Every structure is written in C-alpha cells, then in structure tokens.
Amino acid sequence: MDAYVHLVAWIVVIPLIGFLFNGVAGLFFESWRSRKFLIGAIATGSVFIPFLIAVYLFSLLQGESQSATITLFTWIEAGAFSADVAYRLDQLSLLMVLVVTGVGALIHFYSMGYMADDEGYWKFFSFMNLFIFAMLNLVLADNMLLLFLGWEGVGLCSYLLIGFWYTDMSKSDAAKKAFLYNRVGDFAFLVALFMIFQTIGSLRFDDILNGTQFFSSEQVFLIGILILIGATGKSAQIPLFVWLPDAMAGPTPVSALIHAATMVTSGVYLISRLSPFYMISTELMLCVAIVGGFTAFIAATIALAKYDIKAVLAYSTVSQLGFMFLALGSGAYVAAIFHLVTHAFFKACLFLGSGSVIHAMHHVEHKLHDAGKKIHFDPQDMRFMGGLKAYLPDTYKTFLLATIAIAGIPPLAGFFSKDEILVMTFNAGMGEYGAIYIGLWVMALISSFMTAFYMFRLTLGIFHGKFRLPEKIREATGSERFLHESPLTMTAVLWVLGVLAVIGGFIGIPNFVVASFTGTADVNLLSNWLDHVTLDADLLLGKEVEWMLLFGSVVVALAGVFTAFHLYGESELETPDARLAKRFGAIYQVWIDKYNLDEIYEGVIVRPVVRFSDHVLAVFDNKFIDGFVNTIASVVRFMGSVTRYFQTGLVQSYAFGIVLGVIVILSMLLFR
Amino acid sequence: MELLLNIVIYLPLFGALLLLFIRQDDWARWISLMVTTVTFLFSLQLLFQFDLSSTTAQYLTVGEPFLGDWDVKYMVGLDGLSMMLFMLTTFMAPIVVLSSWRAVTTHVAGFYSMLLILQTGSLGVFAALDLFMFYIFFELTQIPMFFLIGIWGGENRIYATLKFFIYTLVGWLIMLVALLYVGYAAGNVMNDGVFTTDWRLLTDRQFQLGLVEQTWLFLAFGFAFCIKIPIFPFHSWLPLAHTEAPTAGSVVLAAIALKMGTYAVLRFLIPLFPNAALAFAPLFAVLAVIGIVYGALVAMVQKDVKKLVAYSSISHLGFVVLGMFAFNTMAAQGALIQMVNHGLSTGALFIIVGMIYERRHTRLISDFGGIARMMPVLTVMFMIATLASIGLPGLNGFVGEFLILVGSFNSDVLGTQWYAVIAAIGVILAAGYMLWMFQRVMFGPITHEENKKLVDINTREIALLVPIMLLIVWIGIRPVHFTQYSEVGVENMLEDTRARAAIIAQNATHETLPNWAVRLYEVPLKVALNIEEQNKED
C-alpha cells in the first residue's frame, strides 16, 4: 500500500491546481472569462482525474487491513505542539473520496450546462474546485488540525457559493448566516482540540484512537459533546441547523454538492472516524442519538408545509442527516456511512432535478418577459408548477426514482440504508438507556413515514396534474409552450445519479436477508469494507425480529406514499394543505413558522448582543474609558490654569509677592 | 555583518536627510521607494545569515559609553525575539511608501522623510539591546508619528495626535523613572556601582531584584507598555489616532508601532521582572481576554470602517498579550507570529480602506454597498485580508491564534483553561463583525450613484498588495519557515525567566515580606519552584 500512497497527494493537489488556474486566469484576464467550455472542462477534469485515481486506489485497497499515511510537510510546530500536513488512506477515507470526487465530478459536469449563461462562470468553477480541495483535506486528514483546515475551508466555500449572487442582499445574508452558525460549532470543535492535545499531546487520529485509555470518562464525554456541537454546525443538526435551509440561496448545483451530498455529511464522517472514542461512553452515544432522532423528526415536520421545492429538499436533507446521527448514536457507523452514500446519490439527483425544473420555470418567466408580459413569480414555488412530467420527461423519471429511493421503498438505495438505521436503533433499545432508544426508534418510524409523504407531495406537486401557472396568473395563459427539458449534459447526469439511487443499496444488503435463504451469508460489502475502521455495536436481535422490523419499515414507507397519493393525487396542493392545517391546527402553524427558531436566535442572542454593544459598550468606551482619560487631562489643565496666575511674567507682581512674603515671614518671627 | 545591520537601520535616516534637498514631489517618492527597497533587500541578507540555533544576540555592535559617567552604550543586535519584527518593518516600508504614492500631495518630501525617520526609529527599537537605547529609539518613533498624524491626518488630526502623543508619553515617563532605578540597581550589583542598562547585565542571574522592588518596577514598565500596545482599558487613543491618521500612518501604526509594546513585554517586562511577571500573569490574561471580547463587540457596531479595524486590533492584540503571559513556548511563539500576522492583515486592511477612501473620500460603511461589482480585484484582496483577520485555517491568522489558544489552554502559570475558552469566543465574534462589515461594503445592490463610477485598483495598487497576500498565504501554509527564527530564542527566554524567578523566589523565602507581597507571590513562587524541581529531575 505504501508504494501507492503518494497518489493521495495528487488527489488533493489536482483540484487545488484547477482552482488556482481558473481563479487567477479569470481574475486578471478578462478574455479567459468567456472561454466557458475550457473553464468548465478544466474544472470538471480537476475533479474527475482524482476520482479515477481513487478508483485505482480502491482496487489496490481490497483486503488491506492497515491504513497508510503520507506526510507532506510539517504544518505548525512550536514548543510541544506539532501537526503535519499528512493524509491517511484507509477504507473510510477512500470511500469518502470516491463519493466526493464521483458525485463532485458529475455535478461539475452538470453545472457546465446549468451555469452556462452566468457571467461569474469562471468564479463559480474555481470556487467549486476549491471546495473539492477543502473537502478532500477534511476526509483525508491524518490529524484533527488538518481536518479542521478542511472543515473551515468547506465552510468558506459554502459561504462564497451561497452568496454567489452577491448583489442580492438576502443571498449574502444567507451566506453570512451559514458561516456564523458554523463558527459557533467550530468554537466547540476548537476547544475539543485543546482538550485532546492537553491529554495526549497529539492530534493525530492514530494517537487518539490508540490512546483512549488516557482520557478520563468526564473528558471523553466533554470532548465528545464538543465535537458533536461542532458537527451540529457543519451537518445542520439541532440546535444549529437553521442555516441550511437559507443556504439554498446558492446556485442549485451548490445545494446538491455542498449542502446535500458532501459537506453536510462531514459531521457524520468525523464521528464515524472517532467511533472507538465515542463507543466508550454510552451517555455520549445517547446524546448523539437524541440530537439525530429529534432533528430527523423536526425537520421532517417542517418539510411537510413548504412550497419552495428547494426548501422541501433542504429540510429533507436536515432530516436525513438526522437519521445518520441517529445511526451514529446507536453504534451503527456502517449504517450511517451507508446512508451517507445512498443519500449522496438520491439527494444529489433530487437537487439537480429541481435545478432542471427551476431552469425550466426561469425560462418560462424569461419568455413571458420577452413576450412583453411583466409578470413575476417565484420559479421555485411548486404552487405554480404541476404537470411538468409531460414537458420534462427525463427530469421526471429520475426525480421519481430518487423519490422512491428516499422514501425507503425496496429495493431502492434508500430502503436498505434507512432500514438498517431503524434496525440498529431498535437494537440499541436492547442495551443501556433502552427505553429512550425505543422512543427514538418510534420517532424515526414516524419521520420515515413523513419522509415518504412529503417527498411524494413534492413529486406530485411538481410533475403531476396540470400546469397551474396559467390558473394562478391569468396573463401566463399558454405559457406551458415555453416549458422544455434541460440539455443532455444535464439530463445525462440525472440519469447516472438516478441509476445509482436504484442500485446503490446493493453495497449494503443486510446479511440476514440472504442468510434466511442460504443459511449463512457474508454479502454486506460495505460492512466488510469498513470492518477495520469503524467500531460498530453488536447486533443483539434475532433474524425474526429483523424481518419484522424490515416489514414494518416497508409498511410505514408505503403508508406515507399512499397518504400522499390520497391527498395530492388530484393534482391539487393548497386544498389538501388547508385540510391538514385545519386538522393539526396550531401545530401546523408551528411547522410553517419553522418552530420560530430563527426568530428566537435573532431575538434572544443576536439582537441583544448587537444592541448591548451599540448602546452600552460603545457608549461606555466613549464616555467612561475615554472620558476618564480626558478627565485626568482636564484636571491637569485646570491645575495649570490656576498656577499660571503665579507666572504672569510681570516683574511688579513678582516684586509684590516677594514683599508680601517678607512681611509674612517677618511678622511670624515677630509675633511667635 | 554587524556593519550591515547598522546600514539597514540608518539607511532610511540617510534617505530622510537626502529628502531635505529635494524639491520635486516625484523625486521624493522615487527616492523613498528606492531607499526602503534597498533597505529591505539588505535586511534579507541578515535573515539568510541568521544562526537558528544560537541563543545569543547576533550581528552585535557594542559602542562606547556616551552618557557622562553612566555605562549607557550604543548596542544593537538581533536575536530570535526581534528577527521577525525587524523583517516585518523592512518589508512593510516600501509598501507603505507605495500606498501613499497618490494619496499624499502636500509637503511630499516632508511626509516621506517622516516615514523614513520613523523606520529608522522602529528598526532601532527592535534591534536595541541596551534599555536606554531602546528608550531613545522609541522616542525617535513618536515624533515623526506625531507629525504624520498632525499634518497629513484627517479633520480632527490635532486632537488625535496630541492625545496619542501625550497619552503614550505619560506612560513612558513613568517607565523612565523605573528605568533609572533599574539602571542604578544593576550598576550596584553588576557594574561596580556604575549605572548600567546593558542588556547582558540586566538579565544575568547574579542580578536579582527583590520581590517588593519588582512589583513597583513591573507596574511602572507594564503601565507604559499597556498604553502602547494598547491593552484594555488603556486603548482609547488608538481608534482616534487610526481614524485621523493618513493611510500610511495607520498602516505603520498598526503593523509596526503597536508591535513595539508587545515586543517590549517579551523583551523587557517578562525577563527583567520574572517573579512579578508570573504573579501578574493572571491579571494580564484577564485584561487580554476582556480586550478580545470587548474589542470585538465594540468593533461590531462601528459605522466607520477604519474605526472598526482599529477596534479589531484591540481584540487581536489581546490574543498576543494572552499568549505572552501563558509562559510556554507554544503560546509565546504564537504571540510572536501573531504580531507579524496582525501587521500583515491589519496593514492590508488599512491599505485597502485607504484605496477606497482615495476614490470616495468617505469611510462610512453606509456610504458603500455592492462595490464588489465595480472592483473585482480589490474584492479578492479585501476578502483574503478579511479571512486572514478572522483566523481561517490555511491563512496566517489561524496559526497565531491557534498556538496562543492551545498554549494558554495548557498554561501552568495561568492555571485555568477559561482564559483560552473565552478568548476562543473572540473567533466567533471576529467572523461576525468582519463579515458583516464586508457584506455591507462589498455586497448587495449599489445604492449610491457615486459608487457606480468606482474604478478597480491599478497596477501599482495590485503590486503593493500582492506581496502581503503572498505572505499571508505563505505563513498560513508553512508557518515553520517563519517560527523557526524565534523558536530557540523564545524557548531560551522562557526557561531563563523561570529559572531566575525560581532563584529569586528561593532567596526571598529568607526575607521578611509585607503581607500583600506574601499573598501575591505565594502561588507563582510555588510554580517557579516546582518548575525548577522538574528541570532537575529531567
């Protein structure tokens, strides 16, 4: 393995070169900016070549049980502290590299069509390559500090790309919000790094995982919680998830790549990487599970009430990430990674599909403008859609495949991964804090019902029934003739991802399914692949229970699909939603209002801090701190203004003073 | 090489003298640029020849006593503590000259001669190894700065420059008294009763100041340095001076002048009064942490970009002070590299604000908005400087902040991790106020007609920013290339300080101390003794 590990350096460096090339050339040479095909090709190639290298390494890594490390140079060194720029190649990091570069290359390719008309084309692709570079650092890092470089680096790229259309203030607001919420998590992450270093004097993963005995149980818990808080920022979990829905302000390929398939899964990756550490403390695991279970549930409820198609997908992402955290907290690291991979396929497909839809709706708006009709509508609002399947057949088919996959219907990808999470959560219910895990399992079941429901509501709302724009806006009558399918470069990517969403699940077929027919089985490729890296909880359940749970989750998913068809099958959106609103009353309003979390954070933390700084600290600084200095100065000046009368420069007054003094002294001598 | 060091220090002064005979403005500009560039190139030679493993001062020049009967000598040299700051000064000088190329149009020759005198003074401050010479060089920097703000500054320049000058002077006069005391005390013990401020004698283990003496002297020196750095709550001159100073003045003030205070702490305050430094470390840490959070919060609500950057400086310097008083190599190395980092990133920010000011003649955040569209190249530079300032890993600011935080988290002297944890909140706040400012200035729609006529920065402006940007990235990725110069020096200084603190503390156990001193030195004494024992065991 060591003979090939240097290839890892190329995986990381090539996207960096792509970023620098497109960035510098685009910034300083305006003629380069119009060479769009070249720019896109270079950027896509800079991700695709690392993917090929990763595939090659994948073929070499079969059956290898040791990890390999390549140290490029010492990064930071001072006194007792030292951290290298070093990359670690093992099954987990390679799997992540495959997902990042594979899905990444597809989305780059898709963007060549999607962004074709944008004047910031060069900028877009250089940021995307920078993102891939940072993300690869994150997943390949051999120590926590380099991981942190990737961690903040992807945050930066997320910031730059959410605010890509920076002339719109609300978009740059969303970008800033994403960065700041992530910074809150990063603060916790940093403190965790300090604690780890204080205990073992190193931040290398090897040293941490081989040195778990040096941590006291309080330290394990505290460090684990701090890293979890860091992960809730990056992976959009309770309480820091509110930035992710706003992050949809970025171009749709960004949402697909960064805010669905890769960056937001960093937290899942990190905790899996540290699984032997997390497994020490059952309380810690419970916290992770609770965060995940509640996030999955709450985000799903919000998704029920959204009309913005990207917002539905955004909350769906938060919810699915919650499932992954639930898996982590249940000791099911393989299941978490499994869901991470399948989710990358189907969610990227869904986002890119929604991009294709938005593209089409934008086109309609443009054409209407060209026809002299000054009408504006939100091209992401599904109330204006409906019936698009006739006009965007490829988008529809792939979108439907991905929807079935995420809904958890066998044998598509999402079914296997989500089922495994449910099984493992139930399994954790057999151990310590079992009752809570069972409760989380029930919540997860309800969440997966809701997932199936809101995803089919989305698909039906966009593609089924008839085109609603002409109904809503009379002037848009006949506008369906402007609807058209996206170019082949985009639909081809949709098909690749759609197919992956169908077959992706077969890398993790549960052993018991096959074993029920053949006696014993060892077919779970993913579990075997990650065998040496993650430390999973033992499976305590019998085959019969597993079968029951499997049927249970299928029934729940189908029930969700059925309910969605029942309510929205008639090509209507708002009437059934009103019925739901009536049925659920105030709770439904809470879902629409996103639990008011934004308002709470804004009102309880952000605004008071700003107001306090503005009205108290700034005034204090001016009036008291500076005022104190000025007071001293004026006291000195006052004393000077008094004593100046003794220094008039007039000889007569001095003489008068002398005479006066002589008289006083003489009289004192005379009359004592 | 000793000669070269002196040439580097005095070449700018020579240039200033030359400018006396220059009448044409353009000549003055080109001569200043030549002089500062040559100075920088010469100083590179000092960097390349620097012996990384040596703990003593290199390129040492020792002159004859020149102040009557006193043993006050001209004495300059460079060691690990000063090398990087010396280089920062020579590096920034041509950039500062270029940045004022078009901004200064009145008394051009006078302006540049002030800058050049200021450079000689600054280089002298960092190279001086006699306490008295340090003082003289320091005053040599104050006078040109006084005129730079007072003549070429903004509307309120006279008030600002007087406040800056007098405030600093008050502190340094108090220090002068303490300095004389130290000089006589050292003379009595080390130099046959002859007043001396020779650096080698002051830090000799034979020279031991009693605990009570140390307390007063430390406070007097510390007061002066607190004002110069500035540490909360002695900072109120800084935002004012920064706002009123011309761009070049702000840059020199931020990049070089503020470093004199922090450098003096590392060079004099801690080594001269080791026990007092250990005893007062928590106090300084508290002030530093307050400064970090306070500076950030006040920066957040500023309406003037320059003031915002000025308050952010208070926050950043809080990190430096925290690092210095953590008393371990990690944190002190972090503090040193953070001084350089702050010089680069804040220097760049002031230059960029100056560039925008030259075009729009306003610094109010509300007068901007959306100008990223008009100035793409400037936007990239501004973004890099901003990200460096908020400590993004991969850029320079992170290296310093991280080392300071991890070092103070592990500090045996500070005793608690809370300083580092609260200071780390500054990392969140920094992102808040910098990105908010950046957004309001650069992003959004263009709301003011005037901003639609803005032209992007020209070749000269790109040329002066690019070297800073390259260094920001270089330090961020390969900080070892820079920290290696100070590693041995810092380690040696800290070890020596602790060792001397232990010796003095041990001797002090035989003295009768006033009650307050017993209480004050109880804990640091234990720390110092513990360390000594550990060293023996090793």
Contacts between the chains, C-beta under 8 A, distances in Angstrom:
chain1	res1	chain2	res2	distance
A	27	B	376	6.7
A	27	B	377	6.4
A	27	B	380	6.1
A	28	B	377	7.6
A	73	B	478	7.1
A	73	B	480	8.0
A	74	B	480	5.4
A	75	B	477	7.5
A	75	B	478	7.8
A	75	B	479	7.3
A	75	B	480	7.6
A	76	B	399	5.7
A	76	B	402	7.0
A	76	B	403	6.8
A	76	B	479	5.6
A	76	B	480	7.4
A	77	B	479	7.9
A	77	B	480	5.3
A	77	B	483	7.0
A	78	B	329	6.0
A	78	B	330	5.0
A	78	B	333	3.6
A	78	B	334	6.5
A	78	B	403	5.2
A	78	B	407	7.8
A	78	B	483	5.6
A	78	B	487	6.9
A	79	B	328	5.9
A	79	B	329	2.9
A	79	B	330	4.1
A	79	B	332	7.9
A	79	B	333	6.3
A	79	B	407	7.1
A	79	B	491	7.0
A	80	B	328	7.7
A	80	B	329	7.2
A	80	B	330	6.2
A	80	B	410	7.9
A	81	B	330	4.8
A	81	B	403	6.7
A	81	B	406	6.1
A	81	B	407	7.6
A	145	B	393	7.9
A	145	B	402	7.6
A	148	B	393	5.8
A	149	B	393	4.0
A	149	B	394	5.5
A	152	B	392	5.8
A	152	B	393	5.0
A	152	B	394	7.9
A	153	B	392	7.8
A	153	B	393	6.9
A	153	B	394	6.3
A	156	B	387	6.9
A	156	B	392	6.1
A	159	B	435	7.9
A	163	B	443	6.7
A	166	B	372	6.0
A	166	B	442	7.4
A	166	B	443	4.2
A	166	B	444	7.4
A	167	B	370	6.1
A	167	B	373	6.5
A	167	B	443	7.2
A	167	B	444	6.5
A	167	B	445	5.5
A	167	B	446	8.0
A	168	B	444	7.6
A	168	B	445	7.8
A	169	B	439	8.0
A	169	B	443	6.8
A	169	B	444	4.1
A	169	B	445	7.0
A	172	B	439	5.1
A	172	B	443	4.1
A	172	B	444	6.5
A	173	B	439	7.5
A	176	B	435	5.1
A	176	B	436	6.7
A	176	B	439	5.7
A	179	B	431	6.1
A	179	B	435	6.1
A	180	B	428	7.2
A	180	B	431	6.0
A	180	B	432	5.9
A	180	B	435	7.3
A	183	B	427	6.9
A	183	B	428	4.7
A	183	B	431	4.7
A	183	B	432	7.8
A	184	B	428	5.9
A	186	B	427	7.4
A	186	B	428	7.9
A	187	B	424	5.5
A	187	B	425	6.5
A	187	B	427	6.1
A	187	B	428	5.2
A	190	B	402	7.7
A	190	B	405	6.9
A	190	B	424	5.4
A	190	B	427	7.0
A	191	B	420	7.9
A	191	B	421	5.7
A	191	B	424	6.2
A	193	B	406	7.3
A	194	B	405	6.5
A	194	B	406	5.4
A	194	B	409	4.0
A	194	B	410	7.5
A	194	B	417	7.2
A	194	B	420	6.3
A	195	B	409	7.8
A	197	B	406	5.8
A	197	B	409	7.8
A	197	B	410	7.2
A	198	B	409	6.3
A	198	B	410	5.3
A	198	B	417	8.0
A	609	B	297	7.2
A	610	B	300	6.5
A	610	B	301	6.5
A	612	B	297	7.5
A	613	B	297	4.1
A	613	B	298	6.2
A	613	B	300	5.3
A	613	B	301	4.7
A	614	B	301	4.0
A	617	B	294	6.6
A	617	B	297	5.3
A	617	B	298	5.2
A	617	B	301	7.7
A	618	B	298	5.5
A	618	B	301	5.4
A	618	B	302	7.8
A	621	B	236	7.0
A	621	B	298	5.5
A	625	B	233	5.0
A	625	B	235	7.5
A	625	B	236	5.1
A	626	B	236	3.7
A	628	B	233	8.0
A	629	B	163	7.8
A	629	B	167	6.7
A	629	B	236	5.6
A	629	B	237	7.7
A	633	B	166	7.4
